[in-house]
């Protein structure tokens, strides 16, 4: 790869290639060469050469956009694997924690509700609760606790009415009377 302009060879002139076109040899496995030929035919290319040229140009464009640089992708994959492991650890910790315990592990969650101005804690809490984002978390925690208490006969559920504290039979007779 020199800085000089390549000169057209006698062979290129003889076969009628334009001055801007040249010949490049590649040595793939027979299997790949056959696959490329089949793909070129299936996609309507007049020749395997045109097909490969277009593939190379597409790959170059993708690499320039950062999609194909293998070494970059390898480090990104490792980074994502670490994130997955961290999230799995957080999930496991959350599943092993007390049902009523809520832990906020992602700073983005909290910073979403902050501005450039100072705000007292009660205002930040108000924004968090108004957003509705906690509804699912709190609902799941309360629901889990209610089912746990029902198993211990401390609360009862009746379809159409909801939940209540469990009464012993003497109290129940007095309530119904």
N, C-alpha and C positions, 0 to 999 in steps of 0.2 A: 504494500500500500504506500505508494509514493505520492508526492504532491504534483507530479507531472501529469499532463493530459494524456490519457491512453490513446494510442494510435490504432486505427482499424487495421486488422490483419488481412492478409490476402484471402484467407478462407472466408472471413466475414463479408468481404467485398464480393467474393465469388458467389456466395449463397444469397446475396441481395439484402443483407442487413443494413439498416440505415446507419449513419455515422454515430448516432447516439445510442445504438444498441450493440451489446457485446454478448459473448458466450461465457457462461460460468458453469463449470462442472461440479456436480455433487455426487457423493457415493453413498446412497442409502442402502439399507438392507433390501433384498428383493421383495420382502413382504410389504415394507413401507412404499416402495415404488409401485407395487400393484395396487395398494390401497389408494394412493394418490391418483393413479390413472382411473380407477373406478369412481372416485369422488369427482374428478374432473368431468368424466362422461356424464355422471348423474346430474351434475349441476350445469351442464350444457356448455362447458368450455371447449374451445376448438383444439386445445392442446394441454398436455400436462404442464408445459412450461408456463403458459398464461395463468393456469390455476395456481401453481406454486408461487409465481411472481406476486399475485394478488394476496395469497396467504402471508407471504413474507412482509408485504407492505402493511397489511392489517396488523400483524404481530408487532411490527416496528412502532406503529401508531399507538397500539395498546401499551407497549413497554414505555413509550415516552409519557403516557398518562399515568404510569405507575402500576399498571395492571399485571404485567408479566415478569417483572424483575424478581427472579426466583429467590435471590438472597434477601430481598426486602420482604417478600411474602413469607419466607421461612421465619424471620424474626417476628413478623406480625402474627403468624400462627402461634408461635411460642407465647407471645404477649396475650393473645386471646385465650390460650389454654390456661395461663396463670389466672386470668380473670374468671374463667369458668370454675377453676378450683376454689378461688376465693368465694365466689357466689355459692358454690356447693357447701363450703364450710359455714357460710352465713345461714344458709337454709337449714343445715343440720343443727346449728346452734339455736335457731328460732324454733325449730320443731322440738328441741329438748328443753326449752325455757318454759317457765310457768305460763299457763294460758292467759292470765291477766297482764303479763309483762309485755310491754311494747318497747322495742329497741329501734332507734332510727340510726342506721349505719351509713347512709349515703348523704354526704354533705350537700349534694345538689338538691335534695329534698328540702332541707332547711333554708338554703340560700335562695330558693325560688321565691320565698315569701319576704325576703329582705329587699330594701331599697338603699339608695345612697344616703338617706337620712336616718338618724337614730330613731328607733322605735322601742317603746317599752315592751317587756315580755308579753303582757296581756294583749297588746295589739297584734303581735306576731302570732300568738296562740289563736286569737280571734280570726285572723286571716287563714290560718291552717284549718280551723274547724269550718269556716264558711266555704272553703274550697270544696268540701265534700270528700277529699282524698282519704280522710281517716274513717269514713263510714264503713267501708268494707273491712278494714283492719279491726275496728272496734266491734262491728257486728259479728265477725268470726270469733273473736275472743269471748264475747258475751255468750254467744250461742254454744260454744264449746263448754264454757263454765256451767251453763244451765243444764246441758246434757249430763255432765259429770255429777252435778248436784242431784239430778233426777235419779241417776243410778244409785246414789246414796240415800234416796228417799227423803231428801231435804226440801225438794221442790216438786211440784206436779204440773203437768200440762194437760189441758183439755181443749180438743179441737173446737174452734169457734170462739173460745174464751181467752186462751193464752196460758201464761204461766202464773203460778202463785206459790207461796210458801206452803210446804206440806204441813198438814195438821195431823195430830194423832187422833185416833178414833173417838176419844171422849170429846175433844175440841170440835171435831167434825159434826158429832151429833148435836152439840150445842148450837153450832152455826146453822144447821139445817132446821132446827126446831123453832 
